[in-house]
Structure formats: structure tokens, C-alpha cells
Amino acid sequence: MKLSKEPFHYERLVEELELKIANGTYKIGEKLPSIRDFHEQQNLSISTVYKAYVELEMMGLVEARPKSGYYVSGFTKTLKEPTFSLKKSPPRKVDLAAIIHTVHQAISDPRMLPLGGLVIAPERLPYKQFARILKGISADLMKSLLVYELPEGNIELRRQVAMRTPGIEGGVDPDDIIMTNGCMEALALSLQAVVRPGDTVIIERPTFFVVLQLLEEMGIYVIEIPTDPTTGMDMAALKKIIETNTVKACITQPNFQNPLGALMPDATKRDMVEFLNSKDIVIIEDNIYSELYFGESKPVSLKRFDRKDLVITCSSFSKTLAPGLRIGWVIPGQRFKDRIQRLKTGFSVSTSSLDQYVLAEFLSGGGYDRHLRVLRSQVRKQVRATAQAVQNFFPEKTRLMIPQGGAFLWVQLPDGIDSVALYWKALEHKIAILPGTVCSASHMFGNHVRLSCGYPVTNTILEGIRTLGNLVRGMDKENTLSHRKKSL
């Protein structure tokens, strides 16, 4: 019996110490209680405490010092970008570089080391459960699944999504949800319901590059708002921009923003929604990463604070269950429901009946929460291990910050390192990364990259990160030599 309980105690201690390090109870550089002290204070076996410390060391949270003990380790934080002059930031059209098309190909290429695209490793997903559900489909049921589903989606799947959307005033019913072909279709439908070519929308800086592509194709003007890597969009800048520009909508990712990983505090969420409500400006909320939280509870949606039915929330199962099934949804509110439903019908008619059935069966079987608990733990460790590898292999001036959720890292390279040049060099080594410059309409973040943490950190992944680090070191050395020659 003691052996069966050991993993539970060990994992619980890891989570407890990780939380205390995150909230500052144990500060960077501070010595942790000795293994023997923990053993005596918490009545845990010495092997349990030792295994927990080793796990924390692998995650980069603690470091062992010979003959001294274990100490809290820290990662250097991302430098904030200089706040741009609001007076010199008029609305601009999105004009992405041609490289964006090769980036799409590279991050989707199975021959590349998967450090570019934000996809969870298939072995982390419940593929066996899906296979059992598919095997259990009778011929008659399969026949019924070959016809078009309702445009708004499978009723059972919508019921399951509604059950997982608590905390919104008035509640969310199945009829309040429209299923879509992934989160991007949800975002596209929401934008089409609200804006027209030539209109201006607020976006975060940096932001998800596929959203920039969508805005470019729609002919939408954008104003970028500086976004803090910890707390999200700068509210002071947002308010100043709104007071001096005509804005139709604001697109934001308040929960684990892509690519920064920022988590907007609840007070800031309330402030944002109340302010934009007062200006009758629509918020299109991308909430796709909210289930991949590393803390104690799921962060709240902006929709919770909406009092004027002006928040449209979009999400999908692509980051937690099955990216290939392309099942997403939008909660449009009554104000935009009819418009988005008509657009959905005209745009794609409906979403796959078979795919929706499989997900509905899996969710109704009660396995999703268990899957999420395991997945969150795995992804949290992968993020930590990737960050530790970057810290070990990249030049000292490399900076990053551990997010509180999501499955990616935003890495700031030493000054003078061109992330696009690094991207091309990495491709030669069969490594896919995302250069930061594609995450901004103003082509900023030229020395940043986003790294995916969706796969287990195997020796192959570690070697890939080591190779990237060597490439960056070589580029940094070339820059240093070049500067010296110029100064002579």
C-alpha cells in the first residue's frame, strides 16, 4: 500500500512547491528545507521528498548545490518592448511578409522538429478512447452521421460545452453556442459579423500571426496595443487609443496570450470589459488556451463581466483533445447570434457530424476532466523543461519568462540577432520555429522567437534546442566581430 501511495505524495509535493515558488513564498536564490526536514515536518518518506526535488530540478525550478542543498532557481524575465508613441500609431493595414507562407509549411511539416507549431503531441491525446468510440458505431448510426449536422452543431456537444462554461451571468445554454470548424472559423465569423473592410480593430502586440493573416485578407485596419508578458494588454494605452480613434472591435486573448503566455488579472478583465462596454465596442475573445492552466483553477472569461452583450467568446478543442478534428465554437450572445449563425450557414453549411459525435461521446463519458488533469501536468513540465534547455544552451543575454499556462515560450534573443535569419538556419537543420516578426503588423520583435512546448522533451528535442542555441551563439559572435571591425 505504501508503494501505491508514493506517486501521489510525490506529485502533490511537486505541485505544492511549484505553487509556492510561483507565488513568491520561496524566492529565487532561497534555500529550500532539507530533505530530512521535509521528511520530519510533513511525515513524508525521504524517497518521496528526494523524487520531488529531482523532478523540480528537471523542471528548472530548483538547483542542487553540492554539500549545501536545494535552492530556488530562476529564469530571467522577458524585457518589455519600449512603449511606442500613441500619437504616431495611426491605424494601419496588415501587410505580412512573404515568409509567412513558408512558416505555415515548416511548422506543419512532420519531418521538422516540432518547435514551431502549437500542437500537442498525439501521444498526449486520448486517441485510444476515440478509437473505441469509433469501433462502437453501428452501421445504422454511421448512416445517420453521414448527413449534414445542424448548422449550429450537434445538440449533445453543445450541451457539453455549455456545462463547461460556468460563471457567466444568466448562464450559457446549448442554444447559446454555435459549433465551428476550429477556433479560426469562430474568429472569422465573429469579425465578419462586426466589421467591414476599412474598419479599424484593436489587437495585441505581439499577437497570433494567423489572426494577422485573417485581418489582412479582410482589409481591416489595426492599431496595436503594447502587451505585457505577465498581465496582458496595456489598459492605459488602450483607453488613450479609444479616445482618439474610431474603433469597431477589440481582439484579445486574456488567458495565456499567444505568443506571450500572459494571463490578464481578473481586475483588468473587468476594467477592460466595463470600459469597452461604455464605448459600445465589441470584444472578440479568443479563449482557446484557458483549459491549459498551471494554477489551481481555470481563469475566467471576459464574458463573465459583460453587461451589454458585447463580448463574443471563441474557443475550440484543438489544444486539448484533437487538433485534426477541427471542432470549435463561438458564444455570440443574443446581439450577434442570428448574424453569426447565418454567416456560418453561408460560409461552411455545417461542421462534421462524425467528428462532433465522437467528441460528444467522449465528453459525456466523463473522461475529459481526468484527461485535462494529466495533460496540464505534462504540458507544465514540458514548458519548464524547454525553458531550462533554453537557459542552458542559449547565450547568457537570452531572456524569457515562464507562463502560467499554455504550451509555448516567447524567447527574446540577444540584441542584433535576426529571428528570420535564425529561422532559415534552423530549417537547414530540420528544426521549425516561429520568428517573432510575423507576430506584429508593424514587423517588430525581430529578435524574438516562439517555441512550442507541445511535445515531450526527449533527447531529440534537447538536441534540437542545443542546435538552436549554437546557431544563436554563432550569430551573436558574428555580430560582435562585425561591431569590432566597424569600431576600428
C-alpha positions in Angstrom: 0.0 0.0 0.0 2.8 2.4 0.8 4.3 1.9 -2.7 0.9 2.7 -4.4 0.6 6.0 -2.4 4.2 7.1 -3.1 3.5 8.7 -6.6 0.5 10.6 -5.1 2.6 12.1 -2.3 5.5 12.9 -4.6 3.3 14.6 -7.2 1.4 16.5 -4.6 4.6 17.8 -3.1 5.9 18.9 -6.5 2.6 20.8 -7.1 2.8 22.4 -3.7 6.4 23.6 -4.0 5.8 24.8 -7.6 2.9 26.9 -6.5 4.9 28.4 -3.5 7.7 29.2 -5.9 5.3 30.8 -8.3 3.6 33.0 -5.7 6.9 34.0 -4.1 6.6 32.1 -0.8 10.0 30.6 -1.8 12.0 33.3 -3.5 14.7 32.9 -6.2 18.0 32.0 -4.7 16.4 31.0 -1.4 17.4 27.6 0.1 14.6 25.1 0.4 14.1 22.9 3.5 16.4 19.9 3.5 15.1 16.5 2.5 15.4 15.4 6.2 13.4 18.5 7.4 10.6 17.8 4.9 10.6 14.2 5.9 10.2 15.1 9.6 7.8 18.0 9.2 5.3 16.5 6.7 5.7 12.9 7.6 6.8 12.0 4.1 9.3 9.4 3.2 12.8 10.5 2.3 12.5 8.9 -1.1 9.3 10.9 -1.8 10.9 14.2 -0.9 14.0 13.3 -2.9 11.9 12.4 -6.0 10.0 15.6 -5.7 13.2 17.7 -5.6 14.7 15.8 -8.6 11.5 16.5 -10.5 11.6 20.2 -9.6 15.3 20.3 -10.7 14.4 18.8 -14.1 11.7 21.4 -14.5 14.3 24.1 -13.8 12.6 25.3 -10.6 15.3 24.3 -8.2 19.1 23.6 -8.4 21.2 21.3 -6.3 24.3 22.7 -4.8 26.9 20.2 -3.7 27.1 19.8 0.1 24.7 22.7 0.5 21.2 21.6 -0.5 18.5 22.7 -2.9 17.9 26.3 -3.9 15.1 28.0 -5.9 16.3 28.6 -9.4 15.0 31.5 -11.6 14.7 32.4 -15.2 15.5 35.8 -16.5 12.4 37.7 -17.4 11.5 39.0 -20.8 12.4 42.6 -21.4 9.4 44.8 -22.2 9.4 46.4 -25.6 9.7 50.2 -25.4 6.2 51.6 -25.3 5.5 53.2 -28.7 4.3 56.7 -29.1 0.5 56.6 -29.3 0.4 59.8 -31.3 2.5 58.2 -34.0 0.4 55.0 -34.2 -2.5 55.6 -36.6 -4.5 52.6 -37.9 -2.5 50.6 -40.4 -3.3 47.9 -42.9 -1.8 44.5 -42.2 0.9 43.7 -44.7 2.7 40.5 -43.8 5.9 39.4 -45.3 6.1 36.6 -47.8 7.8 34.5 -45.3 4.5 33.8 -43.6 3.6 31.2 -46.2 6.9 29.2 -45.7 6.3 29.4 -41.9 3.0 27.7 -42.3 4.6 24.9 -44.3 7.5 24.5 -42.0 5.6 24.3 -38.7 3.2 21.7 -40.3 5.9 19.5 -41.8 6.1 16.2 -39.9 9.8 15.9 -41.0 10.7 19.0 -38.9 11.4 19.1 -35.2 8.1 20.4 -33.8 9.2 23.6 -32.1 7.2 25.9 -34.3 3.5 24.9 -34.4 1.3 24.9 -31.3 0.2 21.3 -31.4 0.0 18.8 -28.5 1.9 15.6 -29.2 -0.6 12.9 -30.4 0.6 10.5 -27.6 -0.7 13.1 -25.1 -4.2 12.9 -26.6 -7.0 10.3 -25.8 -6.6 8.5 -29.2 -7.4 5.1 -27.7 -10.7 6.4 -26.3 -11.6 7.9 -29.7 -10.7 4.6 -31.4 -13.1 2.7 -29.0 -15.9 5.2 -29.7 -15.4 4.8 -33.5 -15.4 1.0 -33.2 -18.7 1.2 -31.3 -20.5 3.0 -34.1 -23.1 0.7 -35.7 -23.9 0.7 -39.4 -27.2 2.4 -38.8 -25.7 5.1 -36.6 -22.9 5.6 -39.1 -25.5 6.1 -41.8 -27.2 8.8 -39.8 -23.8 10.5 -39.3 -23.2 10.8 -43.0 -25.8 13.6 -43.4 -25.3 17.3 -42.6 -25.5 18.3 -39.0 -27.5 21.3 -37.9 -25.6 24.5 -38.8 -25.4 25.4 -35.1 -24.0 22.0 -34.3 -24.6 18.7 -32.5 -27.0 19.3 -29.6 -25.2 17.0 -27.2 -21.9 18.5 -28.0 -23.3 22.0 -27.4 -24.8 20.8 -24.1 -21.4 19.5 -23.0 -19.7 22.8 -23.9 -22.4 24.7 -22.1 -21.8 22.6 -19.0 -18.1 23.6 -19.1 -18.8 27.3 -19.4 -19.8 28.4 -15.8 -19.7 31.8 -14.2 -21.4 33.8 -16.9 -24.4 35.9 -15.8 -27.6 34.3 -16.9 -25.8 31.0 -17.7 -24.9 29.5 -21.1 -27.4 27.1 -22.7 -26.8 24.8 -25.6 -28.8 27.2 -27.8 -26.3 30.0 -27.0 -23.5 28.1 -28.7 -22.6 27.7 -32.4 -20.1 24.9 -33.3 -17.5 25.8 -35.9 -14.6 24.3 -37.9 -12.0 25.2 -35.3 -11.4 28.4 -33.4 -10.2 30.3 -36.5 -13.6 29.9 -38.2 -15.2 31.2 -35.0 -12.9 34.2 -35.0 -13.6 34.8 -38.8 -17.4 34.6 -38.4 -17.2 36.9 -35.4 -15.2 39.5 -37.3 -17.4 39.3 -40.3 -20.4 39.9 -38.1 -19.0 43.1 -36.6 -16.6 44.8 -39.1 -16.3 45.7 -42.7 -13.3 46.3 -45.0 -11.7 49.6 -44.0 -12.9 49.4 -40.3 -10.3 49.6 -37.5 -9.8 47.0 -34.8 -7.6 46.9 -31.7 -5.1 44.0 -31.5 -2.4 43.0 -29.0 1.3 43.5 -29.8 2.5 40.8 -30.4 -0.4 38.7 -31.4 -1.2 35.3 -33.1 0.1 35.5 -36.6 -2.8 33.7 -38.2 -5.2 36.4 -36.9 -3.0 39.0 -38.7 -3.4 36.9 -41.9 -7.2 36.9 -41.5 -7.3 40.7 -40.9 -5.0 41.2 -43.9 -7.4 39.2 -46.1 -10.4 41.1 -44.8 -8.9 44.5 -45.5 -9.2 45.6 -41.8 -7.0 48.3 -40.3 -5.4 47.6 -37.0 -4.0 49.5 -34.0 -1.5 47.5 -31.9 -1.6 47.9 -28.2 1.6 47.0 -26.1 1.0 43.8 -24.3 2.8 42.9 -21.1 4.2 39.3 -20.9 2.7 38.9 -17.5 -0.6 40.8 -17.3 -1.6 41.3 -20.9 -2.9 44.3 -22.8 -1.8 47.7 -21.5 -5.1 49.3 -20.4 -3.8 52.8 -20.2 -2.7 52.6 -23.9 -6.0 51.0 -24.8 -8.0 53.8 -23.3 -5.9 56.5 -24.9 -6.2 54.9 -28.3 -10.0 54.6 -28.0 -10.4 58.2 -27.0 -8.7 59.4 -30.3 -9.7 56.8 -32.8 -12.9 55.2 -34.2 -12.7 51.5 -33.4 -15.2 48.8 -34.2 -13.8 45.9 -32.2 -11.0 44.6 -29.9 -9.5 41.2 -30.5 -7.8 39.8 -27.4 -6.5 36.6 -25.7 -6.8 37.3 -22.0 -5.9 33.8 -20.9 -2.4 32.7 -21.8 -2.0 35.0 -24.8 -0.3 33.7 -27.9 2.7 34.2 -28.2 3.5 35.8 -24.8 1.6 33.5 -22.5 0.3 36.4 -20.5 -2.6 36.0 -18.1 -4.8 39.1 -17.6 -5.7 39.6 -13.9 -9.5 39.5 -13.2 -9.5 43.1 -12.1 -8.0 44.1 -15.5 -10.5 41.9 -17.3 -13.4 43.7 -15.5 -11.8 47.1 -16.3 -11.4 46.3 -20.0 -15.0 45.0 -20.4 -16.6 47.8 -18.5 -14.6 50.4 -20.4 -15.3 48.9 -23.9 -19.0 48.3 -22.9 -19.2 52.0 -22.1 -17.9 52.8 -25.6 -20.2 50.2 -27.3 -17.1 48.5 -28.7 -17.3 44.7 -29.4 -14.7 42.4 -27.8 -13.8 39.3 -29.7 -12.3 37.0 -27.1 -10.0 34.1 -28.2 -10.2 31.8 -25.2 -8.6 28.7 -26.7 -5.9 28.2 -24.1 -8.0 28.6 -20.9 -8.0 24.9 -20.1 -4.2 24.7 -20.2 -3.7 26.5 -16.9 -1.0 25.5 -14.5 -2.5 27.1 -11.3 -5.3 25.8 -9.1 -8.3 26.9 -11.2 -9.4 27.8 -14.7 -9.1 31.5 -15.4 -12.4 33.3 -16.1 -13.6 34.5 -19.4 -14.2 38.2 -20.3 -17.8 37.2 -20.9 -18.3 37.0 -17.2 -18.0 40.8 -16.9 -20.1 41.6 -20.0 -23.3 43.6 -19.2 -24.2 44.8 -22.7 -23.9 41.6 -24.7 -20.8 42.9 -26.5 -18.3 40.1 -25.8 -18.1 37.3 -28.3 -16.1 34.3 -27.0 -14.4 31.8 -29.3 -12.6 28.6 -28.4 -12.0 25.0 -29.6 -10.8 21.6 -28.6 -7.7 21.8 -30.8 -5.3 22.5 -28.0 -6.6 19.8 -25.6 -8.2 17.0 -27.5 -7.9 16.7 -31.2 -6.5 19.4 -33.5 -7.2 17.3 -36.6 -10.9 17.2 -35.9 -11.2 21.0 -36.2 -14.0 21.4 -33.7 -14.5 24.8 -32.2 -17.3 27.1 -31.1 -18.5 30.6 -30.6 -20.7 32.1 -27.8 -22.0 35.1 -29.7 -24.6 36.4 -27.2 -28.1 37.3 -28.3 -27.0 40.5 -30.1 -24.9 38.7 -32.7 -26.3 35.2 -32.6 -28.6 35.4 -35.7 -25.9 37.2 -37.8 -23.2 34.7 -36.9 -25.5 31.7 -37.5 -26.4 33.0 -41.0 -22.8 33.6 -41.8 -21.9 30.1 -40.5 -24.6 28.5 -42.8 -23.4 30.5 -45.8 -19.7 30.1 -45.1 -19.4 26.3 -44.4 -23.0 25.0 -44.1 -22.2 22.9 -41.0 -19.4 21.1 -39.1 -18.5 17.4 -39.5 -21.3 15.2 -38.0 -19.0 12.3 -37.3 -16.3 14.4 -35.6 -18.9 16.2 -33.4 -20.4 12.8 -32.4 -17.0 11.4 -31.4 -16.2 14.4 -29.1 -19.7 14.5 -27.7 -19.4 10.8 -26.7 -16.0 11.3 -25.2 -17.2 14.3 -23.1 -20.4 12.7 -22.0 -18.4 9.7 -20.8 -16.7 11.8 -18.1 -13.1 11.3 -19.2 -12.3 14.8 -20.2 -11.5 16.2 -16.8 -9.3 13.3 -16.0 -7.5 13.8 -19.3 -7.1 17.5 -18.7 -5.6 17.0 -15.2 -2.9 14.7 -16.7 -2.4 16.9 -19.8 -1.9 20.1 -17.7 0.7 18.3 -15.6 2.5 17.0 -18.6 2.5 20.3 -20.5 3.6 22.3 -17.4 6.6 20.0 -17.1 7.3 20.3 -20.9 7.2 24.1 -20.7 9.6 24.1 -17.7 12.0 21.6 -19.3 12.0 23.6 -22.6 12.8 26.8 -20.7 15.5 25.1 -18.8 17.0 23.8 -22.0 16.9 27.3 -23.5 18.6 28.7 -20.4 21.3 26.0 -20.6 22.1 26.2 -24.3 21.3 29.7 -25.5 23.6 32.8 -24.9 23.5 34.4 -21.5 21.7 37.5 -22.8 18.7 35.4 -23.9 15.6 36.3 -21.9 12.3 34.5 -21.3 9.6 34.2 -18.7 7.7 31.1 -17.6 4.0 31.5 -18.4 1.2 30.4 -16.1 -0.5 28.3 -18.8 -0.4 27.5 -22.5 2.1 25.4 -24.3 4.7 27.8 -25.7 7.6 30.1 -24.8 8.3 33.6 -26.0 12.1 33.9 -26.2 14.0 37.2 -26.5 17.3 36.7 -28.2 20.4 38.9 -27.7 20.3 42.3 -29.4 21.2 42.1 -33.1 20.0 38.5 -33.6 17.7 38.4 -36.6 15.0 35.8 -35.9 14.1 35.4 -39.6 17.8 34.6 -40.3 17.7 32.1 -37.4 14.5 30.6 -38.8 16.2 29.9 -42.2 19.3 28.5 -40.5 17.1 26.3 -38.3 15.3 24.9 -41.3 18.6 23.7 -42.7 18.8 21.5 -39.5 15.2 20.3 -39.9 14.0 22.5 -37.0 10.8 24.6 -37.2 10.5 27.7 -35.1 8.3 30.8 -35.3 10.2 34.1 -35.9 8.7 36.9 -33.8 8.5 39.4 -36.6 5.4 37.6 -38.1 3.5 38.3 -34.8 3.3 42.0 -35.4 1.6 44.2 -38.1 4.4 46.7 -37.5 7.1 44.0 -38.0 8.5 44.4 -34.5 10.1 41.6 -32.4 12.8 40.9 -34.9 15.0 39.3 -32.2 12.2 37.1 -30.7 11.1 33.6 -31.4 8.2 31.5 -30.2 9.0 27.9 -29.2 6.3 25.2 -28.9 6.2 23.0 -25.8 3.5 20.6 -27.0 5.8 17.6 -27.3 7.7 15.6 -24.5 11.2 17.0 -24.0 13.1 14.0 -25.4 16.8 13.8 -26.2 15.9 14.7 -29.7 14.1 17.8 -28.6 17.0 18.7 -26.3 19.5 18.3 -29.2 17.3 20.5 -31.3 17.3 23.2 -28.7 21.1 22.8 -28.3 21.5 23.2 -32.0 19.3 26.4 -32.0 21.4 27.7 -29.1 24.6 27.1 -31.1 23.2 28.9 -34.1 22.3 31.9 -31.9 25.8 31.8 -30.3 27.4 31.8 -33.8 25.2 34.7 -35.0 26.0 36.6 -31.8 29.7 36.1 -32.2 29.5 37.2 -35.9 27.7 40.4 -34.8 30.3 41.1 -32.1 33.1 40.7 -34.6 31.3 42.9 -37.1 30.9 45.7 -34.5 34.6 45.4 -33.5 35.6 45.8 -37.1 33.4 48.9 -37.6 34.9 50.5 -34.4 38.4 50.1 -35.6 
